[in-house]
Amino acid sequence: MTRRSPLDDPARAAYAWARYRRIMGWMMTITVGLVAGSAILLYRSNGMVSVHFYIAAALGVGFTMLLASALMGLVFLSSGSGHDEAVVDPLEDDNAGE
């Protein structure tokens, strides 16, 4: 038997997803700044190598930052909304006696 998730309530779900979008908005701003900073740093240390080098570096840094922030944001959403506590552990009774 599964417990009801707090995200089943539309009001709590709307608040949780709004919070997630706010976190992602801030992380997008930080990512853009970091990509610009890394491009400037690469240009200062290497000069004008190739435009493809800077495009690849910007895409790599940007994608990595946004993927990491999206996954961490989902962890915060799950934990902050109480969704984690709604999960039933089928092995919970087996480990109680140890």
C-alpha positions as CSV (number, residue, x, y, z in Angstrom):
1,M,0.0,0.0,0.0
2,T,1.3,3.4,-0.9
3,R,0.8,6.6,1.0
4,R,-0.5,9.8,-0.6
5,S,2.2,12.1,-1.7
6,P,1.9,15.8,-0.6
7,L,2.4,16.6,-4.3
8,D,-1.0,15.1,-5.0
9,D,-2.5,18.3,-3.5
10,P,-2.6,20.9,-6.3
11,A,-1.9,23.9,-4.0
12,R,1.3,22.3,-2.6
13,A,2.4,21.0,-6.0
14,A,2.0,24.5,-7.5
15,Y,4.1,26.0,-4.7
16,A,6.7,23.3,-5.0
17,W,7.0,23.7,-8.8
18,A,7.1,27.5,-8.5
19,R,10.0,27.1,-6.0
20,Y,11.7,24.8,-8.4
21,R,11.4,27.2,-11.3
22,R,12.7,30.1,-9.1
23,I,15.7,28.0,-8.2
24,M,16.3,27.1,-11.9
25,G,16.0,30.8,-12.8
26,W,18.7,31.8,-10.4
27,M,20.9,28.9,-11.6
28,M,20.4,29.9,-15.2
29,T,21.7,33.4,-14.3
30,I,24.7,32.0,-12.4
31,T,25.4,29.6,-15.3
32,V,25.4,32.4,-17.9
33,G,27.8,34.4,-15.7
34,L,30.0,31.3,-15.3
35,V,30.1,30.5,-19.0
36,A,31.0,34.2,-19.8
37,G,33.7,34.1,-17.1
38,S,35.2,30.8,-18.3
39,A,35.3,32.1,-21.9
40,I,37.1,35.2,-20.8
41,L,39.5,33.2,-18.7
42,L,40.2,30.8,-21.6
43,Y,40.8,33.7,-24.0
44,R,43.2,35.3,-21.6
45,S,45.2,32.1,-21.2
46,N,45.1,30.8,-24.8
47,G,44.4,33.7,-27.0
48,M,42.3,33.2,-30.1
49,V,42.7,29.5,-30.8
50,S,39.5,28.6,-32.7
51,V,35.9,29.7,-32.3
52,H,34.9,26.0,-32.1
53,F,37.0,25.7,-28.9
54,Y,35.1,28.4,-27.2
55,I,31.7,27.1,-28.4
56,A,32.6,23.6,-27.1
57,A,33.8,25.0,-23.8
58,A,30.7,27.2,-23.3
59,L,28.4,24.3,-24.2
60,G,30.2,21.9,-21.9
61,V,30.3,24.2,-18.9
62,G,26.7,25.4,-19.5
63,F,25.2,21.9,-20.0
64,T,27.1,20.5,-16.9
65,M,25.9,23.4,-14.7
66,L,22.3,23.2,-15.8
67,L,22.1,19.5,-15.6
68,A,23.6,19.5,-12.1
69,S,21.3,22.3,-10.9
70,A,18.2,20.6,-12.4
71,L,19.0,17.4,-10.6
72,M,19.7,19.1,-7.3
73,G,16.6,21.2,-7.7
74,L,14.5,18.0,-8.0
75,V,16.2,16.6,-4.9
76,F,15.2,19.8,-3.0
77,L,11.7,19.6,-4.5
78,S,11.2,16.0,-3.4
79,S,12.6,16.6,0.1
80,G,11.0,20.0,0.7
81,S,7.5,19.0,-0.3
82,G,7.4,15.9,1.9
83,H,7.3,13.6,-1.1
84,D,10.3,11.5,0.3
85,E,8.4,10.6,3.4
86,A,5.5,9.3,1.4
87,V,7.6,6.5,-0.1
88,V,7.0,3.1,1.5
89,D,10.2,1.0,2.2
90,P,9.2,-2.7,1.8
91,L,12.4,-3.7,3.7
92,E,11.7,-1.4,6.6
93,D,10.3,-4.2,8.8
94,D,13.1,-6.6,7.9
95,N,15.8,-4.3,9.2
96,A,14.1,-3.4,12.4
97,G,15.2,-6.5,14.3
98,E,18.9,-6.2,13.5
